[in-house]
Amino acid sequence: MVLLALAVVLVVGAEWSRVGSLVGADGRRARERRRRKSNLKLVRSDEEEFEESVQRDLSQLPTIEERDRL
């Protein structure tokens, strides 16, 4: 019986890094992160719409003409 108990303690000690990551604080953080990420949604937009928006914004920016620098 004592040998069996020692064998269990030895296996748990050898595998503690793996078991600890699943059960301990790291495991809890990983589970919470997975839970938070599952609520996120990817929003896809039309790429042409984005390009037109950027062009429109760039055209509305004030510019410095060459003669204005002097």
MIBASE-142618 format. One record per atom (N, C-alpha, C, O, CB): residue in one letter; x, y, z. Coordinates in Angstrom, 1 decimal, decimal comma. Glycine has a CB too. Example, Ala and Ser with C-alpha at 12.3 -4.5 7.8 and 13.67 -1.06 7.14 Angstrom:
r code = A	xx = 13,2	yy = -5,7	zz = 7,8
r code = A	xx = 12,3	yy = -4,5	zz = 7,8
r code = A	xx = 13,2	yy = -3,3	zz = 7,8
r code = A	xx = 14,2	yy = -3,3	zz = 8,5
r code = A	xx = 11,3	yy = -4,5	zz = 9,0
r code = S	xx = 12,8	yy = -2,2	zz = 7,1
r code = S	xx = 13,7	yy = -1,1	zz = 7,1
r code = S	xx = 12,9	yy = 0,0	zz = 7,9
r code = S	xx = 13,4	yy = 1,1	zz = 8,0
r code = S	xx = 14,1	yy = -0,6	zz = 5,7
***
This chain:
r code = M	xx = 0,8	yy = -1,2	zz = 0,0
r code = M	xx = 0,0	yy = 0,0	zz = 0,0
r code = M	xx = 0,9	yy = 1,3	zz = 0,0
r code = M	xx = 0,6	yy = 2,2	zz = -0,7
r code = M	xx = -0,9	yy = 0,0	zz = 1,2
r code = V	xx = 2,0	yy = 1,2	zz = 0,8
r code = V	xx = 2,9	yy = 2,3	zz = 0,9
r code = V	xx = 3,6	yy = 2,6	zz = -0,5
r code = V	xx = 3,7	yy = 3,7	zz = -0,9
r code = V	xx = 3,9	yy = 2,1	zz = 2,0
r code = L	xx = 3,9	yy = 1,5	zz = -1,1
r code = L	xx = 4,6	yy = 1,6	zz = -2,4
r code = L	xx = 3,6	yy = 2,2	zz = -3,5
r code = L	xx = 4,0	yy = 3,1	zz = -4,3
r code = L	xx = 5,1	yy = 0,3	zz = -2,9
r code = L	xx = 2,4	yy = 1,9	zz = -3,4
r code = L	xx = 1,4	yy = 2,4	zz = -4,3
r code = L	xx = 1,2	yy = 3,9	zz = -4,1
r code = L	xx = 1,2	yy = 4,7	zz = -5,0
r code = L	xx = 0,0	yy = 1,7	zz = -4,1
r code = A	xx = 1,1	yy = 4,3	zz = -2,8
r code = A	xx = 1,0	yy = 5,7	zz = -2,4
r code = A	xx = 2,2	yy = 6,5	zz = -2,9
r code = A	xx = 2,1	yy = 7,6	zz = -3,4
r code = A	xx = 0,8	yy = 5,9	zz = -0,9
r code = L	xx = 3,4	yy = 5,9	zz = -2,7
r code = L	xx = 4,7	yy = 6,6	zz = -3,2
r code = L	xx = 4,7	yy = 6,7	zz = -4,7
r code = L	xx = 5,2	yy = 7,7	zz = -5,2
r code = L	xx = 5,9	yy = 5,8	zz = -2,7
r code = A	xx = 4,2	yy = 5,7	zz = -5,4
r code = A	xx = 4,1	yy = 5,8	zz = -6,8
r code = A	xx = 3,2	yy = 6,9	zz = -7,3
r code = A	xx = 3,5	yy = 7,6	zz = -8,3
r code = A	xx = 3,7	yy = 4,4	zz = -7,4
r code = V	xx = 2,1	yy = 7,0	zz = -6,7
r code = V	xx = 1,1	yy = 8,1	zz = -7,0
r code = V	xx = 1,7	yy = 9,4	zz = -6,8
r code = V	xx = 1,6	yy = 10,3	zz = -7,6
r code = V	xx = -0,2	yy = 7,9	zz = -6,2
r code = V	xx = 2,4	yy = 9,6	zz = -5,6
r code = V	xx = 3,1	yy = 10,9	zz = -5,3
r code = V	xx = 4,2	yy = 11,2	zz = -6,3
r code = V	xx = 4,3	yy = 12,3	zz = -6,7
r code = V	xx = 3,6	yy = 10,8	zz = -3,9
r code = L	xx = 4,9	yy = 10,2	zz = -6,7
r code = L	xx = 6,0	yy = 10,3	zz = -7,7
r code = L	xx = 5,4	yy = 10,8	zz = -9,1
r code = L	xx = 6,0	yy = 11,7	zz = -9,7
r code = L	xx = 6,8	yy = 9,1	zz = -7,8
r code = V	xx = 4,3	yy = 10,1	zz = -9,5
r code = V	xx = 3,7	yy = 10,5	zz = -10,8
r code = V	xx = 3,2	yy = 11,9	zz = -10,8
r code = V	xx = 3,3	yy = 12,7	zz = -11,7
r code = V	xx = 2,6	yy = 9,5	zz = -11,2
r code = V	xx = 2,5	yy = 12,2	zz = -9,7
r code = V	xx = 1,9	yy = 13,6	zz = -9,5
r code = V	xx = 3,0	yy = 14,6	zz = -9,5
r code = V	xx = 2,9	yy = 15,7	zz = -10,1
r code = V	xx = 1,0	yy = 13,7	zz = -8,3
r code = G	xx = 4,1	yy = 14,3	zz = -8,8
r code = G	xx = 5,2	yy = 15,2	zz = -8,8
r code = G	xx = 5,9	yy = 15,4	zz = -10,1
r code = G	xx = 6,3	yy = 16,5	zz = -10,5
r code = G	xx = 6,2	yy = 14,8	zz = -7,8
r code = A	xx = 6,0	yy = 14,4	zz = -10,9
r code = A	xx = 6,6	yy = 14,4	zz = -12,2
r code = A	xx = 5,8	yy = 15,2	zz = -13,2
r code = A	xx = 6,3	yy = 15,8	zz = -14,1
r code = A	xx = 7,0	yy = 13,0	zz = -12,7
r code = E	xx = 4,5	yy = 15,0	zz = -13,1
r code = E	xx = 3,6	yy = 15,6	zz = -14,0
r code = E	xx = 2,9	yy = 16,9	zz = -13,5
r code = E	xx = 2,0	yy = 17,4	zz = -14,1
r code = E	xx = 2,5	yy = 14,6	zz = -14,4
r code = W	xx = 3,4	yy = 17,5	zz = -12,4
r code = W	xx = 2,8	yy = 18,6	zz = -11,8
r code = W	xx = 2,8	yy = 19,8	zz = -12,7
r code = W	xx = 1,8	yy = 20,6	zz = -12,7
r code = W	xx = 3,5	yy = 19,0	zz = -10,5
r code = S	xx = 3,8	yy = 20,0	zz = -13,5
r code = S	xx = 3,9	yy = 21,2	zz = -14,4
r code = S	xx = 2,7	yy = 21,1	zz = -15,4
r code = S	xx = 2,1	yy = 22,2	zz = -15,7
r code = S	xx = 5,2	yy = 21,3	zz = -15,2
r code = R	xx = 2,4	yy = 20,0	zz = -15,9
r code = R	xx = 1,3	yy = 19,8	zz = -16,9
r code = R	xx = 0,0	yy = 19,9	zz = -16,2
r code = R	xx = -0,9	yy = 20,6	zz = -16,7
r code = R	xx = 1,5	yy = 18,4	zz = -17,6
r code = V	xx = -0,1	yy = 19,2	zz = -15,1
r code = V	xx = -1,4	yy = 19,3	zz = -14,3
r code = V	xx = -1,7	yy = 20,7	zz = -13,8
r code = V	xx = -2,8	yy = 21,1	zz = -13,8
r code = V	xx = -1,4	yy = 18,2	zz = -13,2
r code = G	xx = -0,6	yy = 21,3	zz = -13,3
r code = G	xx = -0,8	yy = 22,7	zz = -12,7
r code = G	xx = -1,2	yy = 23,7	zz = -13,7
r code = G	xx = -2,0	yy = 24,6	zz = -13,4
r code = G	xx = 0,5	yy = 23,1	zz = -12,1
r code = S	xx = -0,8	yy = 23,5	zz = -15,0
r code = S	xx = -1,2	yy = 24,5	zz = -16,0
r code = S	xx = -2,7	yy = 24,3	zz = -16,4
r code = S	xx = -3,3	yy = 25,2	zz = -16,9
r code = S	xx = -0,3	yy = 24,3	zz = -17,3
r code = L	xx = -3,2	yy = 23,1	zz = -16,2
r code = L	xx = -4,6	yy = 22,9	zz = -16,5
r code = L	xx = -5,5	yy = 23,3	zz = -15,3
r code = L	xx = -6,6	yy = 23,8	zz = -15,5
r code = L	xx = -4,8	yy = 21,4	zz = -16,8
r code = V	xx = -5,0	yy = 23,0	zz = -14,1
r code = V	xx = -5,8	yy = 23,2	zz = -12,9
r code = V	xx = -5,6	yy = 24,5	zz = -12,2
r code = V	xx = -6,5	yy = 25,1	zz = -11,6
r code = V	xx = -5,6	yy = 22,1	zz = -11,9
r code = G	xx = -4,4	yy = 25,0	zz = -12,2
r code = G	xx = -3,9	yy = 26,2	zz = -11,4
r code = G	xx = -4,4	yy = 27,5	zz = -12,0
r code = G	xx = -5,3	yy = 27,6	zz = -12,8
r code = G	xx = -2,5	yy = 26,2	zz = -11,3
r code = A	xx = -3,7	yy = 28,6	zz = -11,6
r code = A	xx = -4,0	yy = 29,9	zz = -12,0
r code = A	xx = -3,8	yy = 30,1	zz = -13,5
r code = A	xx = -4,6	yy = 30,8	zz = -14,2
r code = A	xx = -3,1	yy = 30,9	zz = -11,3
r code = D	xx = -2,8	yy = 29,5	zz = -14,1
r code = D	xx = -2,6	yy = 29,6	zz = -15,6
r code = D	xx = -3,8	yy = 29,0	zz = -16,3
r code = D	xx = -4,2	yy = 29,5	zz = -17,3
r code = D	xx = -1,3	yy = 28,9	zz = -16,0
r code = G	xx = -4,2	yy = 27,9	zz = -15,9
r code = G	xx = -5,4	yy = 27,2	zz = -16,5
r code = G	xx = -6,6	yy = 28,1	zz = -16,4
r code = G	xx = -7,4	yy = 28,1	zz = -17,3
r code = G	xx = -5,6	yy = 25,8	zz = -15,9
r code = R	xx = -6,8	yy = 28,7	zz = -15,2
r code = R	xx = -8,0	yy = 29,5	zz = -15,0
r code = R	xx = -7,9	yy = 30,7	zz = -16,0
r code = R	xx = -8,9	yy = 31,1	zz = -16,6
r code = R	xx = -8,1	yy = 30,0	zz = -13,6
r code = R	xx = -6,8	yy = 31,4	zz = -16,1
r code = R	xx = -6,6	yy = 32,5	zz = -17,0
r code = R	xx = -6,9	yy = 32,1	zz = -18,5
r code = R	xx = -7,5	yy = 32,8	zz = -19,2
r code = R	xx = -5,2	yy = 33,1	zz = -16,9
r code = A	xx = -6,4	yy = 30,9	zz = -18,8
r code = A	xx = -6,6	yy = 30,4	zz = -20,2
r code = A	xx = -8,1	yy = 30,2	zz = -20,5
r code = A	xx = -8,6	yy = 30,5	zz = -21,6
r code = A	xx = -5,7	yy = 29,2	zz = -20,5
r code = R	xx = -8,7	yy = 29,6	zz = -19,5
r code = R	xx = -10,2	yy = 29,3	zz = -19,7
r code = R	xx = -11,0	yy = 30,6	zz = -19,8
r code = R	xx = -11,9	yy = 30,8	zz = -20,6
r code = R	xx = -10,7	yy = 28,5	zz = -18,5
r code = E	xx = -10,6	yy = 31,6	zz = -19,0
r code = E	xx = -11,3	yy = 32,9	zz = -19,0
r code = E	xx = -11,0	yy = 33,6	zz = -20,3
r code = E	xx = -12,0	yy = 34,2	zz = -20,9
r code = E	xx = -10,8	yy = 33,8	zz = -17,8
r code = R	xx = -9,8	yy = 33,5	zz = -20,8
r code = R	xx = -9,5	yy = 34,1	zz = -22,1
r code = R	xx = -10,3	yy = 33,5	zz = -23,2
r code = R	xx = -10,8	yy = 34,2	zz = -24,1
r code = R	xx = -8,0	yy = 34,1	zz = -22,4
r code = R	xx = -10,3	yy = 32,1	zz = -23,2
r code = R	xx = -11,1	yy = 31,4	zz = -24,3
r code = R	xx = -12,6	yy = 31,9	zz = -24,2
r code = R	xx = -13,2	yy = 32,0	zz = -25,2
r code = R	xx = -11,0	yy = 29,9	zz = -24,1
r code = R	xx = -13,1	yy = 32,0	zz = -23,0
r code = R	xx = -14,5	yy = 32,4	zz = -22,8
r code = R	xx = -14,7	yy = 33,8	zz = -23,4
r code = R	xx = -15,7	yy = 34,1	zz = -24,0
r code = R	xx = -14,9	yy = 32,3	zz = -21,3
r code = R	xx = -13,8	yy = 34,7	zz = -23,1
r code = R	xx = -14,0	yy = 36,1	zz = -23,6
r code = R	xx = -13,8	yy = 36,1	zz = -25,1
r code = R	xx = -14,6	yy = 36,8	zz = -25,8
r code = R	xx = -12,9	yy = 37,0	zz = -22,9
r code = K	xx = -12,9	yy = 35,4	zz = -25,6
r code = K	xx = -12,7	yy = 35,4	zz = -27,1
r code = K	xx = -13,9	yy = 34,8	zz = -27,8
r code = K	xx = -14,1	yy = 35,1	zz = -29,0
r code = K	xx = -11,4	yy = 34,6	zz = -27,4
r code = S	xx = -14,6	yy = 33,9	zz = -27,2
r code = S	xx = -15,7	yy = 33,3	zz = -27,9
r code = S	xx = -16,8	yy = 34,3	zz = -28,1
r code = S	xx = -17,7	yy = 34,0	zz = -28,9
r code = S	xx = -16,2	yy = 32,1	zz = -27,0
r code = N	xx = -16,9	yy = 35,4	zz = -27,3
r code = N	xx = -17,9	yy = 36,4	zz = -27,5
r code = N	xx = -17,6	yy = 37,4	zz = -28,6
r code = N	xx = -18,4	yy = 38,2	zz = -28,9
r code = N	xx = -18,2	yy = 37,1	zz = -26,2
r code = L	xx = -16,3	yy = 37,4	zz = -29,0
r code = L	xx = -15,9	yy = 38,4	zz = -30,1
r code = L	xx = -16,4	yy = 38,0	zz = -31,4
r code = L	xx = -16,5	yy = 36,8	zz = -31,7
r code = L	xx = -14,4	yy = 38,5	zz = -30,1
r code = K	xx = -16,7	yy = 39,0	zz = -32,2
r code = K	xx = -17,2	yy = 38,7	zz = -33,6
r code = K	xx = -16,3	yy = 39,5	zz = -34,6
r code = K	xx = -16,0	yy = 40,6	zz = -34,3
r code = K	xx = -18,7	yy = 39,1	zz = -33,8
r code = L	xx = -16,0	yy = 38,9	zz = -35,7
r code = L	xx = -15,2	yy = 39,5	zz = -36,7
r code = L	xx = -16,1	yy = 40,2	zz = -37,7
r code = L	xx = -17,0	yy = 39,6	zz = -38,2
r code = L	xx = -14,3	yy = 38,5	zz = -37,4
r code = V	xx = -15,9	yy = 41,5	zz = -37,8
r code = V	xx = -16,7	yy = 42,3	zz = -38,7
r code = V	xx = -15,9	yy = 42,5	zz = -40,0
r code = V	xx = -14,8	yy = 43,1	zz = -40,0
r code = V	xx = -17,1	yy = 43,6	zz = -38,1
r code = R	xx = -16,4	yy = 42,0	zz = -41,1
r code = R	xx = -15,8	yy = 42,2	zz = -42,4
r code = R	xx = -16,4	yy = 43,3	zz = -43,1
r code = R	xx = -17,7	yy = 43,5	zz = -43,1
r code = R	xx = -15,8	yy = 40,8	zz = -43,2
r code = S	xx = -15,6	yy = 44,1	zz = -43,8
r code = S	xx = -16,1	yy = 45,2	zz = -44,6
r code = S	xx = -15,7	yy = 45,1	zz = -46,0
r code = S	xx = -14,7	yy = 44,4	zz = -46,3
r code = S	xx = -15,6	yy = 46,6	zz = -44,0
r code = D	xx = -16,4	yy = 45,8	zz = -46,9
r code = D	xx = -16,0	yy = 45,8	zz = -48,3
r code = D	xx = -14,7	yy = 46,6	zz = -48,4
r code = D	xx = -14,6	yy = 47,7	zz = -48,0
r code = D	xx = -17,1	yy = 46,4	zz = -49,2
r code = E	xx = -13,7	yy = 46,0	zz = -49,0
r code = E	xx = -12,4	yy = 46,6	zz = -49,2
r code = E	xx = -12,5	yy = 47,9	zz = -50,0
r code = E	xx = -11,8	yy = 48,8	zz = -49,8
r code = E	xx = -11,4	yy = 45,6	zz = -49,8
r code = E	xx = -13,3	yy = 47,9	zz = -51,1
r code = E	xx = -13,4	yy = 49,0	zz = -51,9
r code = E	xx = -14,0	yy = 50,2	zz = -51,2
r code = E	xx = -13,6	yy = 51,3	zz = -51,4
r code = E	xx = -14,3	yy = 48,7	zz = -53,1
r code = E	xx = -14,9	yy = 49,9	zz = -50,3
r code = E	xx = -15,5	yy = 51,0	zz = -49,5
r code = E	xx = -14,5	yy = 51,6	zz = -48,6
r code = E	xx = -14,5	yy = 52,8	zz = -48,4
r code = E	xx = -16,7	yy = 50,4	zz = -48,6
r code = F	xx = -13,6	yy = 50,8	zz = -48,0
r code = F	xx = -12,5	yy = 51,3	zz = -47,2
r code = F	xx = -11,6	yy = 52,2	zz = -48,0
r code = F	xx = -11,2	yy = 53,3	zz = -47,6
r code = F	xx = -11,7	yy = 50,2	zz = -46,5
r code = E	xx = -11,2	yy = 51,8	zz = -49,2
r code = E	xx = -10,3	yy = 52,5	zz = -50,1
r code = E	xx = -10,9	yy = 53,9	zz = -50,5
r code = E	xx = -10,2	yy = 54,9	zz = -50,5
r code = E	xx = -9,9	yy = 51,7	zz = -51,3
r code = E	xx = -12,2	yy = 53,9	zz = -50,8
r code = E	xx = -12,9	yy = 55,1	zz = -51,1
r code = E	xx = -12,9	yy = 56,0	zz = -49,9
r code = E	xx = -12,8	yy = 57,3	zz = -50,1
r code = E	xx = -14,3	yy = 54,8	zz = -51,6
r code = S	xx = -13,1	yy = 55,5	zz = -48,8
r code = S	xx = -13,1	yy = 56,3	zz = -47,6
r code = S	xx = -11,8	yy = 57,0	zz = -47,3
r code = S	xx = -11,7	yy = 58,1	zz = -46,9
r code = S	xx = -13,5	yy = 55,5	zz = -46,4
r code = V	xx = -10,7	yy = 56,2	zz = -47,5
r code = V	xx = -9,4	yy = 56,8	zz = -47,3
r code = V	xx = -9,1	yy = 57,8	zz = -48,3
r code = V	xx = -8,6	yy = 58,9	zz = -48,0
r code = V	xx = -8,3	yy = 55,6	zz = -47,4
r code = Q	xx = -9,4	yy = 57,6	zz = -49,6
r code = Q	xx = -9,2	yy = 58,6	zz = -50,6
r code = Q	xx = -10,0	yy = 59,8	zz = -50,3
r code = Q	xx = -9,5	yy = 60,9	zz = -50,5
r code = Q	xx = -9,6	yy = 58,0	zz = -52,0
r code = R	xx = -11,2	yy = 59,7	zz = -49,9
r code = R	xx = -12,0	yy = 60,9	zz = -49,6
r code = R	xx = -11,4	yy = 61,7	zz = -48,4
r code = R	xx = -11,4	yy = 62,9	zz = -48,5
r code = R	xx = -13,5	yy = 60,4	zz = -49,2
r code = D	xx = -10,9	yy = 61,0	zz = -47,4
r code = D	xx = -10,3	yy = 61,6	zz = -46,3
r code = D	xx = -9,0	yy = 62,3	zz = -46,7
r code = D	xx = -8,8	yy = 63,5	zz = -46,2
r code = D	xx = -10,0	yy = 60,7	zz = -45,1
r code = L	xx = -8,2	yy = 61,7	zz = -47,5
r code = L	xx = -7,0	yy = 62,3	zz = -48,0
r code = L	xx = -7,2	yy = 63,5	zz = -48,8
r code = L	xx = -6,5	yy = 64,5	zz = -48,8
r code = L	xx = -6,2	yy = 61,3	zz = -48,8
r code = S	xx = -8,3	yy = 63,5	zz = -49,6
r code = S	xx = -8,6	yy = 64,7	zz = -50,5
r code = S	xx = -9,1	yy = 65,8	zz = -49,7
r code = S	xx = -8,9	yy = 67,0	zz = -50,1
r code = S	xx = -9,6	yy = 64,3	zz = -51,5
r code = Q	xx = -9,6	yy = 65,6	zz = -48,5
r code = Q	xx = -10,1	yy = 66,7	zz = -47,6
r code = Q	xx = -9,0	yy = 67,3	zz = -46,7
r code = Q	xx = -9,2	yy = 68,3	zz = -46,1
r code = Q	xx = -11,2	yy = 66,2	zz = -46,8
r code = L	xx = -7,8	yy = 66,7	zz = -46,7
r code = L	xx = -6,7	yy = 67,2	zz = -45,8
r code = L	xx = -6,2	yy = 68,5	zz = -46,4
r code = L	xx = -6,1	yy = 68,6	zz = -47,7
r code = L	xx = -5,6	yy = 66,2	zz = -45,7
r code = P	xx = -5,8	yy = 69,5	zz = -45,6
r code = P	xx = -5,2	yy = 70,7	zz = -46,1
r code = P	xx = -3,8	yy = 70,4	zz = -46,6
r code = P	xx = -3,1	yy = 69,6	zz = -46,0
r code = P	xx = -5,2	yy = 71,8	zz = -45,1
r code = T	xx = -3,4	yy = 71,0	zz = -47,7
r code = T	xx = -2,1	yy = 70,8	zz = -48,3
r code = T	xx = -1,3	yy = 72,1	zz = -48,3
r code = T	xx = -1,9	yy = 73,2	zz = -48,3
r code = T	xx = -2,2	yy = 70,2	zz = -49,7
r code = I	xx = 0,0	yy = 72,0	zz = -48,4
r code = I	xx = 0,8	yy = 73,2	zz = -48,5
r code = I	xx = 1,3	yy = 73,3	zz = -49,9
r code = I	xx = 2,0	yy = 72,4	zz = -50,3
r code = I	xx = 2,0	yy = 73,2	zz = -47,4
r code = E	xx = 1,0	yy = 74,3	zz = -50,6
r code = E	xx = 1,4	yy = 74,5	zz = -51,9
r code = E	xx = 2,9	yy = 74,9	zz = -51,9
r code = E	xx = 3,3	yy = 75,5	zz = -50,9
r code = E	xx = 0,6	yy = 75,5	zz = -52,7
r code = E	xx = 3,6	yy = 74,8	zz = -53,0
r code = E	xx = 5,0	yy = 75,1	zz = -53,1
r code = E	xx = 5,2	yy = 76,6	zz = -52,8
r code = E	xx = 6,1	yy = 77,0	zz = -52,1
r code = E	xx = 5,6	yy = 74,8	zz = -54,4
r code = R	xx = 4,3	yy = 77,5	zz = -53,3
r code = R	xx = 4,4	yy = 78,9	zz = -53,2
r code = R	xx = 4,1	yy = 79,3	zz = -51,7
r code = R	xx = 4,6	yy = 80,4	zz = -51,3
r code = R	xx = 3,5	yy = 79,6	zz = -54,1
r code = D	xx = 3,4	yy = 78,5	zz = -51,0
r code = D	xx = 3,0	yy = 78,8	zz = -49,6
r code = D	xx = 4,2	yy = 78,6	zz = -48,6
r code = D	xx = 4,2	yy = 79,2	zz = -47,5
r code = D	xx = 1,8	yy = 78,0	zz = -49,1
r code = R	xx = 5,2	yy = 77,9	zz = -49,0
r code = R	xx = 6,3	yy = 77,6	zz = -48,2
r code = R	xx = 7,2	yy = 78,8	zz = -48,0
r code = R	xx = 7,9	yy = 79,0	zz = -47,0
r code = R	xx = 7,1	yy = 76,4	zz = -48,7
r code = L	xx = 7,3	yy = 79,7	zz = -49,0
r code = L	xx = 8,2	yy = 80,8	zz = -49,0
r code = L	xx = 7,7	yy = 81,8	zz = -48,1
r code = L	xx = 8,3	yy = 82,9	zz = -48,0
r code = L	xx = 8,4	yy = 81,4	zz = -50,4
***
